Amino acid sequence: MKLLQAGAEVDRAAKHLADCTDFQNLRGNRLAAILSYLQEITATNLHWDAYRNALEQLAIGVEHYRG
């Protein structure tokens, strides 16, 4: 999310996430579900306002990542 807020492309942020996690074992669907849940539980938390758009972009990037 920090990469996205700094102006990085969604593909680059998704690749960074894949490179920094055990992405193959997490499988895209599980990670997408975790990101979706994170979006849901932070929806009313004002402290997350700055990250909301980045979190949504990252979830979409992970969903479409073809690595």
Predicted model as a PDB file, atoms N, CA, C, CB and O in Angstrom, pLDDT in the B-factor column:
MODEL        1                                                                  
ATOM      1  N   MET A   1       0.818  -1.180   0.000  1.00 62.00           N  
ATOM      2  CA  MET A   1       0.000   0.000   0.000  1.00 62.00           C  
ATOM      3  C   MET A   1       0.870   1.255   0.000  1.00 62.00           C  
ATOM      4  CB  MET A   1      -0.935  -0.008   1.197  1.00 62.00           C  
ATOM      5  O   MET A   1       0.504   2.275  -0.584  1.00 62.00           O  
ATOM      6  N   LYS A   2       2.026   1.168   0.661  1.00 67.00           N  
ATOM      7  CA  LYS A   2       2.915   2.329   0.671  1.00 67.00           C  
ATOM      8  C   LYS A   2       3.413   2.638  -0.736  1.00 67.00           C  
ATOM      9  CB  LYS A   2       4.105   2.090   1.615  1.00 67.00           C  
ATOM     10  O   LYS A   2       3.548   3.803  -1.107  1.00 67.00           O  
ATOM     11  N   LEU A   3       3.687   1.595  -1.520  1.00 62.00           N  
ATOM     12  CA  LEU A   3       4.123   1.805  -2.904  1.00 62.00           C  
ATOM     13  C   LEU A   3       3.049   2.516  -3.709  1.00 62.00           C  
ATOM     14  CB  LEU A   3       4.476   0.471  -3.567  1.00 62.00           C  
ATOM     15  O   LEU A   3       3.347   3.427  -4.481  1.00 62.00           O  
ATOM     16  N   LEU A   4       1.807   2.104  -3.531  1.00 65.00           N  
ATOM     17  CA  LEU A   4       0.706   2.718  -4.275  1.00 65.00           C  
ATOM     18  C   LEU A   4       0.519   4.172  -3.869  1.00 65.00           C  
ATOM     19  CB  LEU A   4      -0.594   1.939  -4.052  1.00 65.00           C  
ATOM     20  O   LEU A   4       0.276   5.030  -4.718  1.00 65.00           O  
ATOM     21  N   GLN A   5       0.628   4.450  -2.582  1.00 65.00           N  
ATOM     22  CA  GLN A   5       0.477   5.833  -2.136  1.00 65.00           C  
ATOM     23  C   GLN A   5       1.619   6.696  -2.640  1.00 65.00           C  
ATOM     24  CB  GLN A   5       0.404   5.899  -0.613  1.00 65.00           C  
ATOM     25  O   GLN A   5       1.457   7.902  -2.827  1.00 65.00           O  
ATOM     26  N   ALA A   6       2.777   6.078  -2.860  1.00 69.00           N  
ATOM     27  CA  ALA A   6       3.926   6.828  -3.363  1.00 69.00           C  
ATOM     28  C   ALA A   6       3.856   7.003  -4.880  1.00 69.00           C  
ATOM     29  CB  ALA A   6       5.227   6.125  -2.976  1.00 69.00           C  
ATOM     30  O   ALA A   6       4.753   7.600  -5.476  1.00 69.00           O  
ATOM     31  N   GLY A   7       2.796   6.485  -5.508  1.00 68.00           N  
ATOM     32  CA  GLY A   7       2.597   6.686  -6.941  1.00 68.00           C  
ATOM     33  C   GLY A   7       3.021   5.515  -7.804  1.00 68.00           C  
ATOM     34  O   GLY A   7       3.074   5.643  -9.027  1.00 68.00           O  
ATOM     35  N   ALA A   8       3.325   4.379  -7.198  1.00 66.00           N  
ATOM     36  CA  ALA A   8       3.730   3.209  -7.979  1.00 66.00           C  
ATOM     37  C   ALA A   8       2.533   2.647  -8.747  1.00 66.00           C  
ATOM     38  CB  ALA A   8       4.339   2.122  -7.060  1.00 66.00           C  
ATOM     39  O   ALA A   8       1.382   2.839  -8.356  1.00 66.00           O  
ATOM     40  N   GLU A   9       2.820   1.968  -9.819  1.00 73.00           N  
ATOM     41  CA  GLU A   9       1.779   1.309 -10.599  1.00 73.00           C  
ATOM     42  C   GLU A   9       1.230   0.118  -9.816  1.00 73.00           C  
ATOM     43  CB  GLU A   9       2.326   0.854 -11.977  1.00 73.00           C  
ATOM     44  O   GLU A   9       1.940  -0.473  -9.002  1.00 73.00           O  
ATOM     45  N   VAL A  10      -0.022  -0.231 -10.061  1.00 70.00           N  
ATOM     46  CA  VAL A  10      -0.653  -1.360  -9.381  1.00 70.00           C  
ATOM     47  C   VAL A  10       0.110  -2.646  -9.668  1.00 70.00           C  
ATOM     48  CB  VAL A  10      -2.120  -1.502  -9.815  1.00 70.00           C  
ATOM     49  O   VAL A  10       0.304  -3.460  -8.765  1.00 70.00           O  
ATOM     50  N   ASP A  11       0.543  -2.841 -10.906  1.00 71.00           N  
ATOM     51  CA  ASP A  11       1.273  -4.058 -11.255  1.00 71.00           C  
ATOM     52  C   ASP A  11       2.558  -4.187 -10.441  1.00 71.00           C  
ATOM     53  CB  ASP A  11       1.598  -4.071 -12.749  1.00 71.00           C  
ATOM     54  O   ASP A  11       2.918  -5.279 -10.000  1.00 71.00           O  
ATOM     55  N   ARG A  12       3.242  -3.063 -10.247  1.00 75.00           N  
ATOM     56  CA  ARG A  12       4.492  -3.086  -9.477  1.00 75.00           C  
ATOM     57  C   ARG A  12       4.219  -3.431  -8.020  1.00 75.00           C  
ATOM     58  CB  ARG A  12       5.214  -1.728  -9.571  1.00 75.00           C  
ATOM     59  O   ARG A  12       4.959  -4.208  -7.415  1.00 75.00           O  
ATOM     60  N   ALA A  13       3.164  -2.860  -7.457  1.00 73.00           N  
ATOM     61  CA  ALA A  13       2.815  -3.144  -6.068  1.00 73.00           C  
ATOM     62  C   ALA A  13       2.402  -4.607  -5.900  1.00 73.00           C  
ATOM     63  CB  ALA A  13       1.685  -2.214  -5.599  1.00 73.00           C  
ATOM     64  O   ALA A  13       2.786  -5.247  -4.922  1.00 73.00           O  
ATOM     65  N   ALA A  14       1.628  -5.136  -6.838  1.00 73.00           N  
ATOM     66  CA  ALA A  14       1.221  -6.545  -6.768  1.00 73.00           C  
ATOM     67  C   ALA A  14       2.431  -7.458  -6.908  1.00 73.00           C  
ATOM     68  CB  ALA A  14       0.184  -6.867  -7.862  1.00 73.00           C  
ATOM     69  O   ALA A  14       2.525  -8.474  -6.219  1.00 73.00           O  
ATOM     70  N   LYS A  15       3.359  -7.105  -7.796  1.00 74.00           N  
ATOM     71  CA  LYS A  15       4.582  -7.903  -7.954  1.00 74.00           C  
ATOM     72  C   LYS A  15       5.406  -7.859  -6.675  1.00 74.00           C  
ATOM     73  CB  LYS A  15       5.422  -7.394  -9.150  1.00 74.00           C  
ATOM     74  O   LYS A  15       5.948  -8.879  -6.251  1.00 74.00           O  
ATOM     75  N   HIS A  16       5.503  -6.690  -6.059  1.00 74.00           N  
ATOM     76  CA  HIS A  16       6.246  -6.562  -4.807  1.00 74.00           C  
ATOM     77  C   HIS A  16       5.615  -7.450  -3.736  1.00 74.00           C  
ATOM     78  CB  HIS A  16       6.283  -5.086  -4.337  1.00 74.00           C  
ATOM     79  O   HIS A  16       6.329  -8.130  -3.000  1.00 74.00           O  
ATOM     80  N   LEU A  17       4.291  -7.450  -3.643  1.00 73.00           N  
ATOM     81  CA  LEU A  17       3.598  -8.289  -2.678  1.00 73.00           C  
ATOM     82  C   LEU A  17       3.883  -9.763  -2.956  1.00 73.00           C  
ATOM     83  CB  LEU A  17       2.087  -8.017  -2.714  1.00 73.00           C  
ATOM     84  O   LEU A  17       4.125 -10.537  -2.030  1.00 73.00           O  
ATOM     85  N   ALA A  18       3.853 -10.146  -4.219  1.00 70.00           N  
ATOM     86  CA  ALA A  18       4.120 -11.533  -4.589  1.00 70.00           C  
ATOM     87  C   ALA A  18       5.558 -11.912  -4.262  1.00 70.00           C  
ATOM     88  CB  ALA A  18       3.841 -11.755  -6.080  1.00 70.00           C  
ATOM     89  O   ALA A  18       5.814 -13.030  -3.813  1.00 70.00           O  
ATOM     90  N   ASP A  19       6.493 -11.005  -4.478  1.00 75.00           N  
ATOM     91  CA  ASP A  19       7.901 -11.285  -4.218  1.00 75.00           C  
ATOM     92  C   ASP A  19       8.219 -11.339  -2.728  1.00 75.00           C  
ATOM     93  CB  ASP A  19       8.763 -10.239  -4.883  1.00 75.00           C  
ATOM     94  O   ASP A  19       9.157 -12.023  -2.320  1.00 75.00           O  
ATOM     95  N   CYS A  20       7.449 -10.629  -1.919  1.00 75.00           N  
ATOM     96  CA  CYS A  20       7.747 -10.514  -0.483  1.00 75.00           C  
ATOM     97  C   CYS A  20       6.928 -11.465   0.382  1.00 75.00           C  
ATOM     98  CB  CYS A  20       7.505  -9.100  -0.025  1.00 75.00           C  
ATOM     99  O   CYS A  20       7.072 -11.464   1.604  1.00 75.00           O  
ATOM    100  N   THR A  21       6.089 -12.257  -0.221  1.00 70.00           N  
ATOM    101  CA  THR A  21       5.287 -13.221   0.541  1.00 70.00           C  
ATOM    102  C   THR A  21       5.442 -14.591  -0.094  1.00 70.00           C  
ATOM    103  CB  THR A  21       3.784 -12.800   0.589  1.00 70.00           C  
ATOM    104  O   THR A  21       6.028 -14.724  -1.169  1.00 70.00           O  
ATOM    105  N   ASP A  22       4.928 -15.582   0.557  1.00 68.00           N  
ATOM    106  CA  ASP A  22       4.893 -16.928   0.000  1.00 68.00           C  
ATOM    107  C   ASP A  22       3.662 -17.015  -0.903  1.00 68.00           C  
ATOM    108  CB  ASP A  22       4.860 -18.027   1.136  1.00 68.00           C  
ATOM    109  O   ASP A  22       2.735 -17.786  -0.655  1.00 68.00           O  
ATOM    110  N   PHE A  23       3.686 -16.193  -1.965  1.00 60.00           N  
ATOM    111  CA  PHE A  23       2.519 -15.977  -2.816  1.00 60.00           C  
ATOM    112  C   PHE A  23       1.980 -17.265  -3.421  1.00 60.00           C  
ATOM    113  CB  PHE A  23       2.862 -15.013  -3.915  1.00 60.00           C  
ATOM    114  O   PHE A  23       0.766 -17.449  -3.516  1.00 60.00           O  
ATOM    115  N   GLN A  24       2.877 -18.156  -3.830  1.00 59.00           N  
ATOM    116  CA  GLN A  24       2.417 -19.399  -4.454  1.00 59.00           C  
ATOM    117  C   GLN A  24       1.598 -20.238  -3.493  1.00 59.00           C  
ATOM    118  CB  GLN A  24       3.599 -20.206  -4.958  1.00 59.00           C  
ATOM    119  O   GLN A  24       0.627 -20.878  -3.899  1.00 59.00           O  
ATOM    120  N   ASN A  25       1.983 -20.242  -2.211  1.00 61.00           N  
ATOM    121  CA  ASN A  25       1.229 -21.026  -1.232  1.00 61.00           C  
ATOM    122  C   ASN A  25      -0.006 -20.298  -0.731  1.00 61.00           C  
ATOM    123  CB  ASN A  25       2.113 -21.379  -0.063  1.00 61.00           C  
ATOM    124  O   ASN A  25      -0.974 -20.936  -0.315  1.00 61.00           O  
ATOM    125  N   LEU A  26       0.013 -18.975  -0.764  1.00 65.00           N  
ATOM    126  CA  LEU A  26      -1.165 -18.220  -0.347  1.00 65.00           C  
ATOM    127  C   LEU A  26      -2.277 -18.319  -1.382  1.00 65.00           C  
ATOM    128  CB  LEU A  26      -0.802 -16.757  -0.108  1.00 65.00           C  
ATOM    129  O   LEU A  26      -3.460 -18.193  -1.066  1.00 65.00           O  
ATOM    130  N   ARG A  27      -1.870 -18.547  -2.615  1.00 59.00           N  
ATOM    131  CA  ARG A  27      -2.795 -18.554  -3.748  1.00 59.00           C  
ATOM    132  C   ARG A  27      -3.499 -17.203  -3.830  1.00 59.00           C  
ATOM    133  CB  ARG A  27      -3.833 -19.709  -3.617  1.00 59.00           C  
ATOM    134  O   ARG A  27      -3.876 -16.630  -2.808  1.00 59.00           O  
ATOM    135  N   GLY A  28      -3.665 -16.718  -5.001  1.00 62.00           N  
ATOM    136  CA  GLY A  28      -4.272 -15.412  -5.198  1.00 62.00           C  
ATOM    137  C   GLY A  28      -5.623 -15.259  -4.528  1.00 62.00           C  
ATOM    138  O   GLY A  28      -5.934 -14.192  -3.999  1.00 62.00           O  
ATOM    139  N   ASN A  29      -6.429 -16.309  -4.542  1.00 68.00           N  
ATOM    140  CA  ASN A  29      -7.782 -16.209  -3.971  1.00 68.00           C  
ATOM    141  C   ASN A  29      -7.756 -15.964  -2.476  1.00 68.00           C  
ATOM    142  CB  ASN A  29      -8.571 -17.473  -4.260  1.00 68.00           C  
ATOM    143  O   ASN A  29      -8.542 -15.169  -1.961  1.00 68.00           O  
ATOM    144  N   ARG A  30      -6.852 -16.646  -1.769  1.00 79.00           N  
ATOM    145  CA  ARG A  30      -6.783 -16.472  -0.320  1.00 79.00           C  
ATOM    146  C   ARG A  30      -6.315 -15.068   0.022  1.00 79.00           C  
ATOM    147  CB  ARG A  30      -5.846 -17.514   0.310  1.00 79.00           C  
ATOM    148  O   ARG A  30      -6.861 -14.429   0.922  1.00 79.00           O  
ATOM    149  N   LEU A  31      -5.306 -14.586  -0.693  1.00 78.00           N  
ATOM    150  CA  LEU A  31      -4.795 -13.244  -0.439  1.00 78.00           C  
ATOM    151  C   LEU A  31      -5.850 -12.194  -0.799  1.00 78.00           C  
ATOM    152  CB  LEU A  31      -3.498 -13.000  -1.239  1.00 78.00           C  
ATOM    153  O   LEU A  31      -6.006 -11.200  -0.089  1.00 78.00           O  
ATOM    154  N   ALA A  32      -6.564 -12.412  -1.889  1.00 76.00           N  
ATOM    155  CA  ALA A  32      -7.640 -11.491  -2.271  1.00 76.00           C  
ATOM    156  C   ALA A  32      -8.712 -11.451  -1.189  1.00 76.00           C  
ATOM    157  CB  ALA A  32      -8.262 -11.908  -3.623  1.00 76.00           C  
ATOM    158  O   ALA A  32      -9.249 -10.383  -0.893  1.00 76.00           O  
ATOM    159  N   ALA A  33      -9.031 -12.603  -0.594  1.00 83.00           N  
ATOM    160  CA  ALA A  33     -10.029 -12.653   0.476  1.00 83.00           C  
ATOM    161  C   ALA A  33      -9.532 -11.889   1.707  1.00 83.00           C  
ATOM    162  CB  ALA A  33     -10.354 -14.120   0.848  1.00 83.00           C  
ATOM    163  O   ALA A  33     -10.310 -11.191   2.357  1.00 83.00           O  
ATOM    164  N   ILE A  34      -8.261 -12.015   2.024  1.00 83.00           N  
ATOM    165  CA  ILE A  34      -7.695 -11.297   3.167  1.00 83.00           C  
ATOM    166  C   ILE A  34      -7.760  -9.792   2.926  1.00 83.00           C  
ATOM    167  CB  ILE A  34      -6.234 -11.739   3.423  1.00 83.00           C  
ATOM    168  O   ILE A  34      -8.137  -9.036   3.821  1.00 83.00           O  
ATOM    169  N   LEU A  35      -7.399  -9.358   1.731  1.00 84.00           N  
ATOM    170  CA  LEU A  35      -7.446  -7.935   1.407  1.00 84.00           C  
ATOM    171  C   LEU A  35      -8.885  -7.417   1.412  1.00 84.00           C  
ATOM    172  CB  LEU A  35      -6.797  -7.678   0.040  1.00 84.00           C  
ATOM    173  O   LEU A  35      -9.138  -6.297   1.857  1.00 84.00           O  
ATOM    174  N   SER A  36      -9.812  -8.212   0.930  1.00 85.00           N  
ATOM    175  CA  SER A  36     -11.226  -7.826   0.938  1.00 85.00           C  
ATOM    176  C   SER A  36     -11.726  -7.677   2.374  1.00 85.00           C  
ATOM    177  CB  SER A  36     -12.080  -8.868   0.176  1.00 85.00           C  
ATOM    178  O   SER A  36     -12.438  -6.727   2.698  1.00 85.00           O  
ATOM    179  N   TYR A  37     -11.349  -8.621   3.224  1.00 89.00           N  
ATOM    180  CA  TYR A  37     -11.745  -8.553   4.627  1.00 89.00           C  
ATOM    181  C   TYR A  37     -11.143  -7.316   5.287  1.00 89.00           C  
ATOM    182  CB  TYR A  37     -11.309  -9.828   5.375  1.00 89.00           C  
ATOM    183  O   TYR A  37     -11.815  -6.640   6.066  1.00 89.00           O  
ATOM    184  N   LEU A  38      -9.899  -7.021   4.986  1.00 88.00           N  
ATOM    185  CA  LEU A  38      -9.249  -5.837   5.534  1.00 88.00           C  
ATOM    186  C   LEU A  38      -9.978  -4.565   5.106  1.00 88.00           C  
ATOM    187  CB  LEU A  38      -7.784  -5.783   5.091  1.00 88.00           C  
ATOM    188  O   LEU A  38     -10.150  -3.641   5.902  1.00 88.00           O  
ATOM    189  N   GLN A  39     -10.404  -4.524   3.846  1.00 90.00           N  
ATOM    190  CA  GLN A  39     -11.193  -3.379   3.366  1.00 90.00           C  
ATOM    191  C   GLN A  39     -12.487  -3.254   4.168  1.00 90.00           C  
ATOM    192  CB  GLN A  39     -11.510  -3.527   1.853  1.00 90.00           C  
ATOM    193  O   GLN A  39     -12.880  -2.156   4.562  1.00 90.00           O  
ATOM    194  N   GLU A  40     -13.143  -4.385   4.404  1.00 92.00           N  
ATOM    195  CA  GLU A  40     -14.428  -4.374   5.099  1.00 92.00           C  
ATOM    196  C   GLU A  40     -14.293  -3.904   6.546  1.00 92.00           C  
ATOM    197  CB  GLU A  40     -15.051  -5.759   5.064  1.00 92.00           C  
ATOM    198  O   GLU A  40     -15.086  -3.084   7.006  1.00 92.00           O  
ATOM    199  N   ILE A  41     -13.295  -4.417   7.267  1.00 91.00           N  
ATOM    200  CA  ILE A  41     -13.205  -4.077   8.684  1.00 91.00           C  
ATOM    201  C   ILE A  41     -12.631  -2.682   8.929  1.00 91.00           C  
ATOM    202  CB  ILE A  41     -12.362  -5.100   9.397  1.00 91.00           C  
ATOM    203  O   ILE A  41     -12.766  -2.138  10.025  1.00 91.00           O  
ATOM    204  N   THR A  42     -11.993  -2.105   7.915  1.00 90.00           N  
ATOM    205  CA  THR A  42     -11.446  -0.755   8.090  1.00 90.00           C  
ATOM    206  C   THR A  42     -12.324   0.324   7.455  1.00 90.00           C  
ATOM    207  CB  THR A  42     -10.051  -0.684   7.497  1.00 90.00           C  
ATOM    208  O   THR A  42     -11.977   1.504   7.482  1.00 90.00           O  
ATOM    209  N   ALA A  43     -13.445  -0.074   6.892  1.00 91.00           N  
ATOM    210  CA  ALA A  43     -14.310   0.858   6.153  1.00 91.00           C  
ATOM    211  C   ALA A  43     -14.766   2.047   6.996  1.00 91.00           C  
ATOM    212  CB  ALA A  43     -15.525   0.123   5.629  1.00 91.00           C  
ATOM    213  O   ALA A  43     -14.910   3.151   6.471  1.00 91.00           O  
ATOM    214  N   THR A  44     -14.990   1.843   8.269  1.00 92.00           N  
ATOM    215  CA  THR A  44     -15.472   2.931   9.118  1.00 92.00           C  
ATOM    216  C   THR A  44     -14.388   3.508  10.024  1.00 92.00           C  
ATOM    217  CB  THR A  44     -16.620   2.447   9.959  1.00 92.00           C  
ATOM    218  O   THR A  44     -14.669   4.368  10.860  1.00 92.00           O  
ATOM    219  N   ASN A  45     -13.165   3.043   9.864  1.00 91.00           N  
ATOM    220  CA  ASN A  45     -12.057   3.526  10.678  1.00 91.00           C  
ATOM    221  C   ASN A  45     -11.408   4.724   9.991  1.00 91.00           C  
ATOM    222  CB  ASN A  45     -11.018   2.402  10.921  1.00 91.00           C  
ATOM    223  O   ASN A  45     -10.779   4.572   8.944  1.00 91.00           O  
ATOM    224  N   LEU A  46     -11.553   5.891  10.564  1.00 91.00           N  
ATOM    225  CA  LEU A  46     -11.030   7.118   9.949  1.00 91.00           C  
ATOM    226  C   LEU A  46      -9.517   7.096   9.771  1.00 91.00           C  
ATOM    227  CB  LEU A  46     -11.416   8.316  10.785  1.00 91.00           C  
ATOM    228  O   LEU A  46      -8.992   7.766   8.881  1.00 91.00           O  
ATOM    229  N   HIS A  47      -8.813   6.341  10.597  1.00 88.00           N  
ATOM    230  CA  HIS A  47      -7.356   6.259  10.478  1.00 88.00           C  
ATOM    231  C   HIS A  47      -6.924   5.564   9.180  1.00 88.00           C  
ATOM    232  CB  HIS A  47      -6.775   5.516  11.682  1.00 88.00           C  
ATOM    233  O   HIS A  47      -5.788   5.731   8.734  1.00 88.00           O  
ATOM    234  N   TRP A  48      -7.814   4.801   8.587  1.00 85.00           N  
ATOM    235  CA  TRP A  48      -7.511   4.075   7.351  1.00 85.00           C  
ATOM    236  C   TRP A  48      -7.923   4.844   6.096  1.00 85.00           C  
ATOM    237  CB  TRP A  48      -8.201   2.730   7.367  1.00 85.00           C  
ATOM    238  O   TRP A  48      -7.701   4.355   4.988  1.00 85.00           O  
ATOM    239  N   ASP A  49      -8.506   6.013   6.234  1.00 87.00           N  
ATOM    240  CA  ASP A  49      -8.947   6.786   5.068  1.00 87.00           C  
ATOM    241  C   ASP A  49      -7.839   6.993   4.048  1.00 87.00           C  
ATOM    242  CB  ASP A  49      -9.476   8.128   5.510  1.00 87.00           C  
ATOM    243  O   ASP A  49      -8.069   6.896   2.842  1.00 87.00           O  
ATOM    244  N   ALA A  50      -6.652   7.273   4.527  1.00 82.00           N  
ATOM    245  CA  ALA A  50      -5.527   7.537   3.620  1.00 82.00           C  
ATOM    246  C   ALA A  50      -5.118   6.295   2.835  1.00 82.00           C  
ATOM    247  CB  ALA A  50      -4.332   8.059   4.408  1.00 82.00           C  
ATOM    248  O   ALA A  50      -4.505   6.408   1.773  1.00 82.00           O  
ATOM    249  N   TYR A  51      -5.452   5.115   3.346  1.00 83.00           N  
ATOM    250  CA  TYR A  51      -5.039   3.860   2.705  1.00 83.00           C  
ATOM    251  C   TYR A  51      -6.144   3.191   1.905  1.00 83.00           C  
ATOM    252  CB  TYR A  51      -4.542   2.902   3.744  1.00 83.00           C  
ATOM    253  O   TYR A  51      -5.888   2.228   1.182  1.00 83.00           O  
ATOM    254  N   ARG A  52      -7.367   3.686   2.025  1.00 85.00           N  
ATOM    255  CA  ARG A  52      -8.520   3.009   1.418  1.00 85.00           C  
ATOM    256  C   ARG A  52      -8.361   2.786  -0.089  1.00 85.00           C  
ATOM    257  CB  ARG A  52      -9.776   3.814   1.676  1.00 85.00           C  
ATOM    258  O   ARG A  52      -8.582   1.675  -0.572  1.00 85.00           O  
ATOM    259  N   ASN A  53      -7.988   3.810  -0.824  1.00 84.00           N  
ATOM    260  CA  ASN A  53      -7.832   3.679  -2.265  1.00 84.00           C  
ATOM    261  C   ASN A  53      -6.682   2.730  -2.610  1.00 84.00           C  
ATOM    262  CB  ASN A  53      -7.595   5.052  -2.898  1.00 84.00           C  
ATOM    263  O   ASN A  53      -6.797   1.912  -3.523  1.00 84.00           O  
ATOM    264  N   ALA A  54      -5.585   2.844  -1.880  1.00 84.00           N  
ATOM    265  CA  ALA A  54      -4.436   1.973  -2.133  1.00 84.00           C  
ATOM    266  C   ALA A  54      -4.788   0.520  -1.846  1.00 84.00           C  
ATOM    267  CB  ALA A  54      -3.233   2.404  -1.280  1.00 84.00           C  
ATOM    268  O   ALA A  54      -4.377  -0.376  -2.583  1.00 84.00           O  
ATOM    269  N   LEU A  55      -5.534   0.285  -0.796  1.00 84.00           N  
ATOM    270  CA  LEU A  55      -5.940  -1.077  -0.451  1.00 84.00           C  
ATOM    271  C   LEU A  55      -6.822  -1.670  -1.535  1.00 84.00           C  
ATOM    272  CB  LEU A  55      -6.673  -1.096   0.891  1.00 84.00           C  
ATOM    273  O   LEU A  55      -6.672  -2.837  -1.895  1.00 84.00           O  
ATOM    274  N   GLU A  56      -7.747  -0.865  -2.059  1.00 86.00           N  
ATOM    275  CA  GLU A  56      -8.616  -1.325  -3.140  1.00 86.00           C  
ATOM    276  C   GLU A  56      -7.804  -1.630  -4.402  1.00 86.00           C  
ATOM    277  CB  GLU A  56      -9.694  -0.270  -3.444  1.00 86.00           C  
ATOM    278  O   GLU A  56      -8.032  -2.647  -5.057  1.00 86.00           O  
ATOM    279  N   GLN A  57      -6.865  -0.758  -4.738  1.00 83.00           N  
ATOM    280  CA  GLN A  57      -6.017  -0.974  -5.918  1.00 83.00           C  
ATOM    281  C   GLN A  57      -5.166  -2.230  -5.755  1.00 83.00           C  
ATOM    282  CB  GLN A  57      -5.110   0.248  -6.163  1.00 83.00           C  
ATOM    283  O   GLN A  57      -4.999  -2.993  -6.706  1.00 83.00           O  
ATOM    284  N   LEU A  58      -4.630  -2.447  -4.560  1.00 82.00           N  
ATOM    285  CA  LEU A  58      -3.813  -3.618  -4.313  1.00 82.00           C  
ATOM    286  C   LEU A  58      -4.636  -4.898  -4.436  1.00 82.00           C  
ATOM    287  CB  LEU A  58      -3.171  -3.531  -2.935  1.00 82.00           C  
ATOM    288  O   LEU A  58      -4.164  -5.887  -4.996  1.00 82.00           O  
ATOM    289  N   ALA A  59      -5.860  -4.885  -3.918  1.00 82.00           N  
ATOM    290  CA  ALA A  59      -6.737  -6.055  -4.033  1.00 82.00           C  
ATOM    291  C   ALA A  59      -7.027  -6.370  -5.498  1.00 82.00           C  
ATOM    292  CB  ALA A  59      -8.057  -5.820  -3.270  1.00 82.00           C  
ATOM    293  O   ALA A  59      -7.013  -7.534  -5.899  1.00 82.00           O  
ATOM    294  N   ILE A  60      -7.286  -5.354  -6.283  1.00 81.00           N  
ATOM    295  CA  ILE A  60      -7.532  -5.552  -7.719  1.00 81.00           C  
ATOM    296  C   ILE A  60      -6.265  -6.051  -8.409  1.00 81.00           C  
ATOM    297  CB  ILE A  60      -8.020  -4.236  -8.378  1.00 81.00           C  
ATOM    298  O   ILE A  60      -6.324  -6.948  -9.250  1.00 81.00           O  
ATOM    299  N   GLY A  61      -5.123  -5.468  -8.053  1.00 78.00           N  
ATOM    300  CA  GLY A  61      -3.854  -5.895  -8.644  1.00 78.00           C  
ATOM    301  C   GLY A  61      -3.539  -7.344  -8.339  1.00 78.00           C  
ATOM    302  O   GLY A  61      -3.064  -8.070  -9.213  1.00 78.00           O  
ATOM    303  N   VAL A  62      -3.794  -7.778  -7.113  1.00 76.00           N  
ATOM    304  CA  VAL A  62      -3.549  -9.175  -6.735  1.00 76.00           C  
ATOM    305  C   VAL A  62      -4.497 -10.091  -7.494  1.00 76.00           C  
ATOM    306  CB  VAL A  62      -3.716  -9.373  -5.209  1.00 76.00           C  
ATOM    307  O   VAL A  62      -4.102 -11.164  -7.950  1.00 76.00           O  
ATOM    308  N   GLU A  63      -5.743  -9.668  -7.626  1.00 76.00           N  
ATOM    309  CA  GLU A  63      -6.731 -10.477  -8.343  1.00 76.00           C  
ATOM    310  C   GLU A  63      -6.308 -10.720  -9.797  1.00 76.00           C  
ATOM    311  CB  GLU A  63      -8.104  -9.791  -8.305  1.00 76.00           C  
ATOM    312  O   GLU A  63      -6.532 -11.801 -10.342  1.00 76.00           O  
ATOM    313  N   HIS A  64      -5.701  -9.716 -10.410  1.00 76.00           N  
ATOM    314  CA  HIS A  64      -5.338  -9.810 -11.818  1.00 76.00           C  
ATOM    315  C   HIS A  64      -3.866 -10.155 -12.053  1.00 76.00           C  
ATOM    316  CB  HIS A  64      -5.658  -8.520 -12.500  1.00 76.00           C  
ATOM    317  O   HIS A  64      -3.425 -10.213 -13.201  1.00 76.00           O  
ATOM    318  N   TYR A  65      -3.106 -10.383 -10.986  1.00 69.00           N  
ATOM    319  CA  TYR A  65      -1.674 -10.662 -11.122  1.00 69.00           C  
ATOM    320  C   TYR A  65      -1.458 -12.003 -11.805  1.00 69.00           C  
ATOM    321  CB  TYR A  65      -0.983 -10.648  -9.747  1.00 69.00           C  
ATOM    322  O   TYR A  65      -2.063 -13.007 -11.428  1.00 69.00           O  
ATOM    323  N   ARG A  66      -0.606 -12.013 -12.795  1.00 61.00           N  
ATOM    324  CA  ARG A  66      -0.353 -13.241 -13.562  1.00 61.00           C  
ATOM    325  C   ARG A  66       1.052 -13.800 -13.332  1.00 61.00           C  
ATOM    326  CB  ARG A  66      -0.555 -12.974 -15.046  1.00 61.00           C  
ATOM    327  O   ARG A  66       1.364 -14.895 -13.799  1.00 61.00           O  
ATOM    328  N   GLY A  67       1.900 -13.058 -12.619  1.00 58.00           N  
ATOM    329  CA  GLY A  67       3.271 -13.426 -12.271  1.00 58.00           C  
ATOM    330  C   GLY A  67       3.858 -14.396 -13.114  1.00 58.00           C  
ATOM    331  O   GLY A  67       5.010 -14.777 -12.909  1.00 58.00           O  
TER     332      GLY A  67                                                      
ENDMDL                                                                          
END                                                                             
